[in-house]
Amino acid sequence: MSKMEALAFESVRHRFGQVTAVDNVSMTVDRGELVCLLGPSGCGKTTMLRLAAGLERLQQGRIVMAGEIVADGKVDVSPESRHVGLVFQDFALFPHLSVAQNVAFGLKGESRELREKRVKQALAQVSMENFGSAYPHTLSGGQQQRIALARALAPKPAVVLLDEPFSGLDMRLRNEVRDQTLHILKQSGAATLMVTHDPEEAMFMSDRIALMNQGRLVQTDRPVDLYYSPVNAFAASFLNDTNQLTGVVHDGAVETALGRLEAESLQDGQGAQILIRPEAIKLLPPGANAGSGRSPARVITSKLLGRSSLVHLSVDNNGQEALHLHARVPGRFLPAEGEIFSLDLDFNQTFVFPDSDLN
């Protein structure tokens, strides 16, 4: 374990009956780093968090915190002795305790003077210093989330664990609170492991994303690398909407209605799954030189989504059923139904994988 690593999972496996929830996962979180565990429901990400917290007893593998083994099948350090800060989905504040008493809950055993000092510091960290005497039921959802974060940070943990901490908030409040939370966590210097099923949230919050599926780690990377260099079709499609086509490889490429797409890593005759992000499709005037072999596109409908417009397109597919594609265009772009465009592609957001990758 390097000096920078605050948390490490080493070959961790965990089963619930016949179901393998976590399947041979190894990963690390460095001091000051925020890593998001991202994936669909049931992929094992919350089990990973609970194993780190000590809320589930480790069955196989090893978990190390700050160079010390906290779980390996023999050692099983209790949750309260792991010195982690926990923020749950429902915040889990004690309704009968004031805000200050909630924040002080994890400081048992400390002197009264130190408890009061830490509570004051933690509330100031989350800009809630004037709410110490209030009770949770008098606070908004965003304020409750900040108090839960203050309680997690008050003992100055080396590791903070967050389980879907913004899922109970409405969209506008969620954006505001997660921005505040990101800055607070970064200022704290703690290593943070956060569970989310929301790709945009993971990209906003994290230094690295650990993408999981069916108990396994699919890819761990910086958000920009995960987005532009996905290792398989699952990774490409989970991060964002994609247009999906199929084809067969011939001479290192796949011929499609959108032109010839390179597939040098695949064998001739192999089935291919082609994923094209909506923002990769560029709409050009009819007849524009957008690349040979590309069919024109007819507009089905177009919708303004605020910061961008989504254009639904129908593209002739060499005598087969027409392709229904989506193009995402920045700002307001609302062509009328029936308008015809030539298409161009951004190959940085066009991916070709074996057709088995989505299974």
Secondary structure, 3 states (H helix, E strand, C coil): CCCCEEEEEEEEEEEECCEEEEEEEEEEEECCCEEEEECCCCCCHHHHHHHHHCCCCCCEEEEEECCEEEECCCCECCHHHCCEEEECCCCCCCCCCCHHHHHHHHHCCCCHHHHHHHHHHHHHHCCCCCCCCCCHHHCCHHHHHHHHHHHHHCCCCCEEEEECCCCCCCHHHHHHHHHHHHHHHHHHCCEEEEEECCHHHHHHHCCEEEEEECCEEEEEECHHHHHHCCCCHHHHHHHCCCEEEEEEEECCEEEECEEEEECCCCCCCCEEEEEECHHHEEEECCCCCCCCCECCEEEEEEEECCCEEEEEEEEEECCEEEEEEEEEEECCCCCCCCCEEEEEECHHHEEEEECCCCC
